[in-house]
Amino acid sequence: MSTETQGYPVELIRKQVLENILELRDDRKWTDDIPSEILKPDHPNYYNYRCRGAWFSSIASEIVSLLRRDQTLSTEIRSECENFIEFVQAMPKRDPDRTTDDDIEKGKLFLDHIINYLKTNS
């Protein structure tokens, strides 16, 4: 596949996104634990919790970048990406607005799916 979108080779776009989402999926870096108290920046390992909205926002940001820059994505994967972005955008509006184990699992499964897609379609 040697297509270009917005002046960039698709392979390069996908490689960059893949590297970034592999880091977001890395179980050595991230923890699935959900502390009982609200996390604050002075909490040990604050930046390594998947339950923080920033983890979900980082995934969404990478996916938005992929959708905007890679016009060759399949309709199915594009739809799945859009659905995940909607899920992330709706998270703060839920009652309660705390992240659940199911939310984290959904994020990890989505990353696994996108990683597999990018690895097999690059």
N, CA, C and O atoms as a GROMACS GRO file, in nm:
protein
  488
    1MET      N    1   0.086  -0.116   0.000
    1MET     CA    2   0.000   0.000   0.000
    1MET      C    3   0.090   0.123   0.000
    1MET      O    4   0.168   0.144   0.093
    2SER      N    5   0.080   0.201  -0.103
    2SER     CA    6   0.167   0.316  -0.117
    2SER      C    7   0.086   0.442  -0.143
    2SER      O    8   0.131   0.532  -0.214
    3THR      N    9  -0.030   0.448  -0.088
    3THR     CA   10  -0.119   0.562  -0.107
    3THR      C   11  -0.075   0.678  -0.019
    3THR      O   12  -0.019   0.658   0.089
    4GLU      N   13  -0.101   0.799  -0.066
    4GLU     CA   14  -0.074   0.918   0.015
    4GLU      C   15  -0.205   0.985   0.049
    4GLU      O   16  -0.296   0.994  -0.034
    5THR      N   17  -0.214   1.034   0.171
    5THR     CA   18  -0.328   1.116   0.210
    5THR      C   19  -0.272   1.240   0.276
    5THR      O   20  -0.184   1.233   0.362
    6GLN      N   21  -0.324   1.353   0.234
    6GLN     CA   22  -0.280   1.483   0.284
    6GLN      C   23  -0.128   1.498   0.274
    6GLN      O   24  -0.065   1.559   0.360
    7GLY      N   25  -0.069   1.442   0.168
    7GLY     CA   26   0.074   1.456   0.144
    7GLY      C   27   0.163   1.360   0.220
    7GLY      O   28   0.285   1.364   0.203
    8TYR      N   29   0.106   1.275   0.304
    8TYR     CA   30   0.185   1.180   0.382
    8TYR      C   31   0.154   1.038   0.335
    8TYR      O   32   0.038   1.005   0.310
    9PRO      N   33   0.255   0.954   0.324
    9PRO     CA   34   0.227   0.814   0.290
    9PRO      C   35   0.144   0.749   0.401
    9PRO      O   36   0.172   0.768   0.519
   10VAL      N   37   0.044   0.673   0.362
   10VAL     CA   38  -0.044   0.605   0.458
   10VAL      C   39   0.038   0.520   0.554
   10VAL      O   40   0.008   0.514   0.673
   11GLU      N   41   0.143   0.456   0.501
   11GLU     CA   42   0.226   0.370   0.586
   11GLU      C   43   0.287   0.449   0.701
   11GLU      O   44   0.294   0.399   0.813
   12LEU      N   45   0.331   0.571   0.674
   12LEU     CA   46   0.392   0.655   0.777
   12LEU      C   47   0.288   0.699   0.880
   12LEU      O   48   0.313   0.696   1.001
   13ILE      N   49   0.171   0.739   0.832
   13ILE     CA   50   0.063   0.780   0.922
   13ILE      C   51   0.029   0.664   1.016
   13ILE      O   52   0.022   0.682   1.138
   14ARG      N   53   0.007   0.547   0.958
   14ARG     CA   54  -0.032   0.431   1.038
   14ARG      C   55   0.079   0.388   1.134
   14ARG      O   56   0.052   0.346   1.246
   15LYS      N   57   0.203   0.400   1.089
   15LYS     CA   58   0.316   0.363   1.175
   15LYS      C   59   0.322   0.454   1.298
   15LYS      O   60   0.342   0.407   1.410
   16GLN      N   61   0.305   0.584   1.276
   16GLN     CA   62   0.309   0.680   1.386
   16GLN      C   63   0.196   0.654   1.486
   16GLN      O   64   0.218   0.653   1.607
   17VAL      N   65   0.076   0.634   1.435
   17VAL     CA   66  -0.038   0.608   1.523
   17VAL      C   67  -0.018   0.475   1.596
   17VAL      O   68  -0.045   0.465   1.715
   18LEU      N   69   0.029   0.374   1.525
   18LEU     CA   70   0.052   0.243   1.586
   18LEU      C   71   0.151   0.253   1.701
   18LEU      O   72   0.128   0.197   1.808
   19GLU      N   73   0.261   0.324   1.681
   19GLU     CA   74   0.360   0.340   1.788
   19GLU      C   75   0.297   0.406   1.911
   19GLU      O   76   0.322   0.364   2.025
   20ASN      N   77   0.216   0.507   1.888
   20ASN     CA   78   0.154   0.580   2.000
   20ASN      C   79   0.050   0.495   2.074
   20ASN      O   80   0.043   0.499   2.196
   21ILE      N   81  -0.030   0.419   2.000
   21ILE     CA   82  -0.132   0.340   2.069
   21ILE      C   83  -0.073   0.214   2.131
   21ILE      O   84  -0.128   0.161   2.228
   22LEU      N   85   0.038   0.166   2.078
   22LEU     CA   86   0.107   0.054   2.145
   22LEU      C   87   0.153   0.098   2.283
   22LEU      O   88   0.147   0.020   2.379
   23GLU      N   89   0.199   0.220   2.294
   23GLU     CA   90   0.241   0.273   2.424
   23GLU      C   91   0.122   0.285   2.519
   23GLU      O   92   0.133   0.256   2.638
   24LEU      N   93   0.007   0.327   2.466
   24LEU     CA   94  -0.113   0.339   2.549
   24LEU      C   95  -0.167   0.202   2.593
   24LEU      O   96  -0.240   0.193   2.691
   25ARG      N   97  -0.131   0.099   2.521
   25ARG     CA   98  -0.179  -0.037   2.552
   25ARG      C   99  -0.079  -0.112   2.641
   25ARG      O  100  -0.112  -0.220   2.691
   26ASP      N  101   0.039  -0.060   2.662
   26ASP     CA  102   0.148  -0.128   2.733
   26ASP      C  103   0.112  -0.151   2.880
   26ASP      O  104   0.106  -0.057   2.959
   27ASP      N  105   0.090  -0.278   2.916
   27ASP     CA  106   0.053  -0.312   3.055
   27ASP      C  107   0.168  -0.292   3.153
   27ASP      O  108   0.146  -0.288   3.274
   28ARG      N  109   0.290  -0.280   3.103
   28ARG     CA  110   0.403  -0.253   3.193
   28ARG      C  111   0.404  -0.107   3.238
   28ARG      O  112   0.459  -0.074   3.342
   29LYS      N  113   0.343  -0.022   3.158
   29LYS     CA  114   0.342   0.121   3.189
   29LYS      C  115   0.213   0.164   3.262
   29LYS      O  116   0.216   0.254   3.345
   30TRP      N  117   0.103   0.099   3.230
   30TRP     CA  118  -0.028   0.142   3.278
   30TRP      C  119  -0.084   0.042   3.378
   30TRP      O  120  -0.057  -0.077   3.370
   31THR      N  121  -0.165   0.093   3.472
   31THR     CA  122  -0.233   0.006   3.567
   31THR      C  123  -0.384   0.019   3.548
   31THR      O  124  -0.436   0.126   3.517
   32ASP      N  125  -0.454  -0.094   3.567
   32ASP     CA  126  -0.599  -0.097   3.557
   32ASP      C  127  -0.666  -0.067   3.691
   32ASP      O  128  -0.789  -0.058   3.699
   33ASP      N  129  -0.587  -0.051   3.795
   33ASP     CA  130  -0.644  -0.026   3.928
   33ASP      C  131  -0.728   0.102   3.927
   33ASP      O  132  -0.696   0.199   3.858
   34ILE      N  133  -0.834   0.098   4.005
   34ILE     CA  134  -0.919   0.215   4.023
   34ILE      C  135  -0.922   0.245   4.173
   34ILE      O  136  -0.994   0.179   4.248
   35PRO      N  137  -0.844   0.344   4.216
   35PRO     CA  138  -0.841   0.378   4.358
   35PRO      C  139  -0.979   0.424   4.406
   35PRO      O  140  -1.059   0.476   4.329
   36SER      N  141  -1.004   0.404   4.533
   36SER     CA  142  -1.133   0.446   4.589
   36SER      C  143  -1.144   0.598   4.597
   36SER      O  144  -1.254   0.654   4.589
   37GLU      N  145  -1.030   0.664   4.612
   37GLU     CA  146  -1.032   0.811   4.618
   37GLU      C  147  -1.008   0.868   4.478
   37GLU      O  148  -0.952   0.803   4.390
   38ILE      N  149  -1.053   0.991   4.459
   38ILE     CA  150  -1.028   1.060   4.333
   38ILE      C  151  -0.878   1.084   4.320
   38ILE      O  152  -0.814   1.133   4.414
   39LEU      N  153  -0.822   1.049   4.205
   39LEU     CA  154  -0.679   1.068   4.183
   39LEU      C  155  -0.645   1.215   4.169
   39LEU      O  156  -0.718   1.292   4.106
   40LYS      N  157  -0.533   1.252   4.229
   40LYS     CA  158  -0.481   1.388   4.217
   40LYS      C  159  -0.334   1.376   4.175
   40LYS      O  160  -0.272   1.273   4.200
   41PRO      N  161  -0.279   1.480   4.114
   41PRO     CA  162  -0.142   1.473   4.063
   41PRO      C  163  -0.036   1.432   4.165
   41PRO      O  164   0.069   1.381   4.125
   42ASP      N  165  -0.061   1.451   4.294
   42ASP     CA  166   0.040   1.412   4.393
   42ASP      C  167   0.029   1.264   4.432
   42ASP      O  168   0.108   1.216   4.514
   43HIS      N  169  -0.068   1.194   4.375
   43HIS     CA  170  -0.084   1.051   4.402
   43HIS      C  171   0.031   0.974   4.337
   43HIS      O  172   0.069   1.005   4.224
   44PRO      N  173   0.088   0.875   4.406
   44PRO     CA  174   0.196   0.796   4.345
   44PRO      C  175   0.149   0.733   4.212
   44PRO      O  176   0.040   0.677   4.205
   45ASN      N  177   0.231   0.743   4.113
   45ASN     CA  178   0.202   0.687   3.980
   45ASN      C  179   0.076   0.745   3.915
   45ASN      O  180   0.012   0.680   3.833
   46TYR      N  181   0.043   0.866   3.952
   46TYR     CA  182  -0.076   0.933   3.902
   46TYR      C  183  -0.091   0.920   3.750
   46TYR      O  184  -0.199   0.892   3.699
   47TYR      N  185   0.017   0.941   3.679
   47TYR     CA  186   0.012   0.944   3.533
   47TYR      C  187   0.001   0.806   3.470
   47TYR      O  188  -0.011   0.796   3.348
   48ASN      N  189   0.004   0.701   3.549
   48ASN     CA  190   0.003   0.565   3.495
   48ASN      C  191  -0.130   0.492   3.515
   48ASN      O  192  -0.137   0.370   3.496
   49TYR      N  193  -0.233   0.563   3.553
   49TYR     CA  194  -0.363   0.501   3.575
   49TYR      C  195  -0.450   0.513   3.451
   49TYR      O  196  -0.471   0.622   3.398
   50ARG      N  197  -0.500   0.398   3.405
   50ARG     CA  198  -0.591   0.399   3.291
   50ARG      C  199  -0.726   0.460   3.327
   50ARG      O  200  -0.799   0.505   3.239
   51CYS      N  201  -0.759   0.462   3.454
   51CYS     CA  202  -0.889   0.516   3.494
   51CYS      C  203  -0.897   0.667   3.478
   51CYS      O  204  -1.006   0.724   3.484
   52ARG      N  205  -0.785   0.732   3.457
   52ARG     CA  206  -0.785   0.877   3.436
   52ARG      C  207  -0.843   0.908   3.298
   52ARG      O  208  -0.818   0.836   3.201
   53GLY      N  209  -0.918   1.014   3.291
   53GLY     CA  210  -0.975   1.054   3.164
   53GLY      C  211  -0.869   1.082   3.058
   53GLY      O  212  -0.895   1.070   2.939
   54ALA      N  213  -0.750   1.119   3.102
   54ALA     CA  214  -0.642   1.150   3.008
   54ALA      C  215  -0.603   1.028   2.924
   54ALA      O  216  -0.566   1.043   2.807
   55TRP      N  217  -0.612   0.909   2.982
   55TRP     CA  218  -0.579   0.787   2.904
   55TRP      C  219  -0.679   0.771   2.791
   55TRP      O  220  -0.640   0.746   2.677
   56PHE      N  221  -0.807   0.786   2.822
   56PHE     CA  222  -0.910   0.774   2.720
   56PHE      C  223  -0.899   0.887   2.617
   56PHE      O  224  -0.915   0.864   2.497
   57SER      N  225  -0.871   1.007   2.664
   57SER     CA  226  -0.855   1.121   2.573
   57SER      C  227  -0.736   1.102   2.480
   57SER      O  228  -0.741   1.142   2.363
   58SER      N  229  -0.630   1.042   2.531
   58SER     CA  230  -0.512   1.016   2.447
   58SER      C  231  -0.546   0.916   2.337
   58SER      O  232  -0.502   0.932   2.223
   59ILE      N  233  -0.623   0.814   2.371
   59ILE     CA  234  -0.666   0.717   2.269
   59ILE      C  235  -0.749   0.790   2.164
   59ILE      O  236  -0.725   0.777   2.044
   60ALA      N  237  -0.848   0.866   2.210
   60ALA     CA  238  -0.936   0.938   2.118
   60ALA      C  239  -0.857   1.033   2.028
   60ALA      O  240  -0.886   1.044   1.909
   61SER      N  241  -0.759   1.100   2.084
   61SER     CA  242  -0.678   1.193   2.006
   61SER      C  243  -0.603   1.121   1.894
   61SER      O  244  -0.597   1.169   1.781
   62GLU      N  245  -0.546   1.008   1.926
   62GLU     CA  246  -0.476   0.929   1.823
   62GLU      C  247  -0.573   0.883   1.714
   62GLU      O  248  -0.539   0.883   1.596
   63ILE      N  249  -0.692   0.843   1.756
   63ILE     CA  250  -0.790   0.794   1.659
   63ILE      C  251  -0.842   0.907   1.572
   63ILE      O  252  -0.861   0.888   1.451
   64VAL      N  253  -0.864   1.024   1.630
   64VAL     CA  254  -0.906   1.139   1.550
   64VAL      C  255  -0.798   1.172   1.447
   64VAL      O  256  -0.829   1.200   1.331
   65SER      N  257  -0.674   1.168   1.489
   65SER     CA  258  -0.563   1.192   1.397
   65SER      C  259  -0.563   1.090   1.283
   65SER      O  260  -0.546   1.126   1.166
   66LEU      N  261  -0.584   0.966   1.318
   66LEU     CA  262  -0.588   0.860   1.216
   66LEU      C  263  -0.704   0.884   1.119
   66LEU      O  264  -0.685   0.874   0.997
   67LEU      N  265  -0.821   0.914   1.170
   67LEU     CA  266  -0.938   0.936   1.084
   67LEU      C  267  -0.918   1.054   0.991
   67LEU      O  268  -0.958   1.050   0.874
   68ARG      N  269  -0.858   1.160   1.042
   68ARG     CA  270  -0.838   1.280   0.960
   68ARG      C  271  -0.729   1.262   0.856
   68ARG      O  272  -0.739   1.316   0.745
   69ARG      N  273  -0.627   1.187   0.891
   69ARG     CA  274  -0.510   1.179   0.804
   69ARG      C  275  -0.510   1.059   0.711
   69ARG      O  276  -0.439   1.059   0.610
   70ASP      N  277  -0.588   0.956   0.741
   70ASP     CA  278  -0.587   0.834   0.659
   70ASP      C  279  -0.725   0.814   0.599
   70ASP      O  280  -0.816   0.761   0.664
   71GLN      N  281  -0.740   0.856   0.476
   71GLN     CA  282  -0.869   0.844   0.407
   71GLN      C  283  -0.891   0.704   0.349
   71GLN      O  284  -0.994   0.679   0.287
   72THR      N  285  -0.795   0.613   0.368
   72THR     CA  286  -0.807   0.480   0.310
   72THR      C  287  -0.857   0.375   0.410
   72THR      O  288  -0.864   0.257   0.376
   73LEU      N  289  -0.894   0.418   0.530
   73LEU     CA  290  -0.946   0.323   0.629
   73LEU      C  291  -1.076   0.262   0.580
   73LEU      O  292  -1.154   0.327   0.509
   74SER      N  293  -1.098   0.137   0.617
   74SER     CA  294  -1.223   0.072   0.578
   74SER      C  295  -1.341   0.142   0.644
   74SER      O  296  -1.326   0.204   0.749
   75THR      N  297  -1.456   0.131   0.584
   75THR     CA  298  -1.578   0.189   0.640
   75THR      C  299  -1.605   0.131   0.777
   75THR      O  300  -1.646   0.203   0.868
   76GLU      N  301  -1.583   0.002   0.792
   76GLU     CA  302  -1.609  -0.065   0.920
   76GLU      C  303  -1.519  -0.011   1.030
   76GLU      O  304  -1.567   0.022   1.139
   77ILE      N  305  -1.389  -0.001   1.004
   77ILE     CA  306  -1.296   0.046   1.108
   77ILE      C  307  -1.322   0.194   1.137
   77ILE      O  308  -1.312   0.237   1.252
   78ARG      N  309  -1.355   0.271   1.036
   78ARG     CA  310  -1.386   0.413   1.054
   78ARG      C  311  -1.508   0.427   1.148
   78ARG      O  312  -1.507   0.511   1.238
   79SER      N  313  -1.610   0.347   1.126
   79SER     CA  314  -1.730   0.350   1.210
   79SER      C  315  -1.697   0.310   1.354
   79SER      O  316  -1.746   0.373   1.448
   80GLU      N  317  -1.616   0.207   1.372
   80GLU     CA  318  -1.577   0.164   1.506
   80GLU      C  319  -1.498   0.274   1.578
   80GLU      O  320  -1.517   0.296   1.698
   81CYS      N  321  -1.412   0.341   1.505
   81CYS     CA  322  -1.335   0.452   1.563
   81CYS      C  323  -1.428   0.565   1.606
   81CYS      O  324  -1.414   0.619   1.715
   82GLU      N  325  -1.520   0.600   1.521
   82GLU     CA  326  -1.615   0.707   1.554
   82GLU      C  327  -1.699   0.671   1.676
   82GLU      O  328  -1.726   0.756   1.761
   83ASN      N  329  -1.741   0.544   1.685
   83ASN     CA  330  -1.818   0.499   1.801
   83ASN      C  331  -1.736   0.509   1.929
   83ASN      O  332  -1.788   0.548   2.034
   84PHE      N  333  -1.608   0.475   1.921
   84PHE     CA  334  -1.524   0.484   2.041
   84PHE      C  335  -1.506   0.630   2.083
   84PHE      O  336  -1.508   0.661   2.202
   85ILE      N  337  -1.487   0.717   1.988
   85ILE     CA  338  -1.473   0.860   2.018
   85ILE      C  339  -1.600   0.911   2.087
   85ILE      O  340  -1.592   0.987   2.184
   86GLU      N  341  -1.715   0.871   2.038
   86GLU     CA  342  -1.842   0.910   2.102
   86GLU      C  343  -1.849   0.857   2.245
   86GLU      O  344  -1.895   0.927   2.335
   87PHE      N  345  -1.805   0.735   2.267
   87PHE     CA  346  -1.801   0.675   2.400
   87PHE      C  347  -1.715   0.761   2.494
   87PHE      O  348  -1.756   0.791   2.606
   88VAL      N  349  -1.597   0.800   2.448
   88VAL     CA  350  -1.506   0.881   2.530
   88VAL      C  351  -1.568   1.017   2.559
   88VAL      O  352  -1.560   1.066   2.671
   89GLN      N  353  -1.629   1.078   2.459
   89GLN     CA  354  -1.690   1.210   2.478
   89GLN      C  355  -1.806   1.204   2.576
   89GLN      O  356  -1.834   1.303   2.644
   90ALA      N  357  -1.874   1.092   2.585
   90ALA     CA  358  -1.990   1.078   2.674
   90ALA      C  359  -1.948   1.046   2.818
   90ALA      O  360  -2.030   1.062   2.909
   91MET      N  361  -1.826   1.003   2.840
   91MET     CA  362  -1.785   0.960   2.974
   91MET      C  363  -1.807   1.066   3.083
   91MET      O  364  -1.861   1.031   3.188
   92PRO      N  365  -1.769   1.190   3.064
   92PRO     CA  366  -1.787   1.288   3.173
   92PRO      C  367  -1.934   1.320   3.203
   92PRO      O  368  -1.964   1.375   3.309
   93LYS      N  369  -2.023   1.286   3.114
   93LYS     CA  370  -2.164   1.318   3.131
   93LYS      C  371  -2.242   1.209   3.204
   93LYS      O  372  -2.359   1.226   3.235
   94ARG      N  373  -2.177   1.097   3.231
   94ARG     CA  374  -2.246   0.985   3.295
   94ARG      C  375  -2.266   1.010   3.443
   94ARG      O  376  -2.198   1.093   3.504
   95ASP      N  377  -2.359   0.938   3.499
   95ASP     CA  378  -2.382   0.947   3.642
   95ASP      C  379  -2.370   0.805   3.699
   95ASP      O  380  -2.454   0.722   3.664
   96PRO      N  381  -2.275   0.774   3.780
   96PRO     CA  382  -2.165   0.862   3.820
   96PRO      C  383  -2.063   0.871   3.707
   96PRO      O  384  -2.056   0.784   3.620
   97ASP      N  385  -1.984   0.976   3.710
   97ASP     CA  386  -1.888   0.998   3.602
   97ASP      C  387  -1.753   0.932   3.627
   97ASP      O  388  -1.654   0.966   3.563
   98ARG      N  389  -1.749   0.837   3.720
   98ARG     CA  390  -1.623   0.767   3.748
   98ARG      C  391  -1.601   0.654   3.648
   98ARG      O  392  -1.695   0.587   3.605
   99THR      N  393  -1.477   0.635   3.613
   99THR     CA  394  -1.439   0.526   3.524
   99THR      C  395  -1.464   0.393   3.592
   99THR      O  396  -1.440   0.377   3.712
  100THR      N  397  -1.512   0.296   3.514
  100THR     CA  398  -1.537   0.162   3.566
  100THR      C  399  -1.438   0.062   3.506
  100THR      O  400  -1.367   0.092   3.410
  101ASP      N  401  -1.434  -0.057   3.565
  101ASP     CA  402  -1.352  -0.164   3.509
  101ASP      C  403  -1.395  -0.194   3.365
  101ASP      O  404  -1.311  -0.221   3.279
  102ASP      N  405  -1.525  -0.189   3.340
  102ASP     CA  406  -1.576  -0.215   3.205
  102ASP      C  407  -1.527  -0.109   3.106
  102ASP      O  408  -1.497  -0.142   2.991
  103ASP      N  409  -1.518   0.016   3.149
  103ASP     CA  410  -1.466   0.122   3.062
  103ASP      C  411  -1.322   0.092   3.022
  103ASP      O  412  -1.285   0.102   2.905
  104ILE      N  413  -1.242   0.056   3.120
  104ILE     CA  414  -1.101   0.026   3.094
  104ILE      C  415  -1.089  -0.093   3.000
  104ILE      O  416  -1.009  -0.092   2.906
  105GLU      N  417  -1.168  -0.195   3.026
  105GLU     CA  418  -1.165  -0.314   2.940
  105GLU      C  419  -1.206  -0.278   2.797
  105GLU      O  420  -1.146  -0.326   2.701
  106LYS      N  421  -1.308  -0.195   2.784
  106LYS     CA  422  -1.352  -0.151   2.651
  106LYS      C  423  -1.239  -0.076   2.580
  106LYS      O  424  -1.216  -0.098   2.460
  107GLY      N  425  -1.168   0.011   2.652
  107GLY     CA  426  -1.056   0.083   2.593
  107GLY      C  427  -0.945  -0.010   2.549
  107GLY      O  428  -0.890   0.006   2.440
  108LYS      N  429  -0.913  -0.108   2.632
  108LYS     CA  430  -0.806  -0.202   2.598
  108LYS      C  431  -0.845  -0.290   2.479
  108LYS      O  432  -0.763  -0.314   2.390
  109LEU      N  433  -0.970  -0.336   2.476
  109LEU     CA  434  -1.016  -0.419   2.364
  109LEU      C  435  -1.017  -0.339   2.234
  109LEU      O  436  -0.981  -0.390   2.128
  110PHE      N  437  -1.058  -0.212   2.244
  110PHE     CA  438  -1.056  -0.126   2.127
  110PHE      C  439  -0.913  -0.108   2.076
  110PHE      O  440  -0.888  -0.120   1.956
  111LEU      N  441  -0.821  -0.081   2.168
  111LEU     CA  442  -0.680  -0.067   2.127
  111LEU      C  443  -0.629  -0.195   2.062
  111LEU      O  444  -0.562  -0.189   1.959
  112ASP      N  445  -0.661  -0.310   2.121
  112ASP     CA  446  -0.619  -0.438   2.062
  112ASP      C  447  -0.670  -0.452   1.920
  112ASP      O  448  -0.597  -0.495   1.830
  113HIS      N  449  -0.795  -0.414   1.900
  113HIS     CA  450  -0.857  -0.425   1.767
  113HIS      C  451  -0.788  -0.332   1.667
  113HIS      O  452  -0.757  -0.373   1.555
  114ILE      N  453  -0.764  -0.207   1.707
  114ILE     CA  454  -0.699  -0.110   1.618
  114ILE      C  455  -0.554  -0.150   1.591
  114ILE      O  456  -0.506  -0.138   1.478
  115ILE      N  457  -0.486  -0.197   1.693
  115ILE     CA  458  -0.347  -0.244   1.675
  115ILE      C  459  -0.344  -0.356   1.574
  115ILE      O  460  -0.260  -0.356   1.484
  116ASN      N  461  -0.433  -0.452   1.588
  116ASN     CA  462  -0.439  -0.564   1.494
  116ASN      C  463  -0.468  -0.514   1.352
  116ASN      O  464  -0.405  -0.559   1.256
  117TYR      N  465  -0.562  -0.423   1.340
  117TYR     CA  466  -0.596  -0.368   1.209
  117TYR      C  467  -0.475  -0.299   1.145
  117TYR      O  468  -0.444  -0.322   1.029
  118LEU      N  469  -0.408  -0.214   1.222
  118LEU     CA  470  -0.295  -0.140   1.168
  118LEU      C  471  -0.179  -0.232   1.132
  118LEU      O  472  -0.111  -0.211   1.032
  119LYS      N  473  -0.157  -0.335   1.213
  119LYS     CA  474  -0.048  -0.429   1.185
  119LYS      C  475  -0.075  -0.511   1.059
  119LYS      O  476   0.017  -0.541   0.983
  120THR      N  477  -0.200  -0.546   1.036
  120THR     CA  478  -0.233  -0.631   0.922
  120THR      C  479  -0.267  -0.552   0.796
  120THR      O  480  -0.280  -0.610   0.689
  121ASN      N  481  -0.283  -0.421   0.809
  121ASN     CA  482  -0.320  -0.339   0.692
  121ASN      C  483  -0.220  -0.226   0.666
  121ASN      O  484  -0.256  -0.121   0.613
  122SER      N  485  -0.096  -0.248   0.702
  122SER     CA  486   0.006  -0.146   0.676
  122SER      C  487   0.106  -0.194   0.574
  122SER      O  488   0.200  -0.122   0.540
   0.00000   0.00000   0.00000
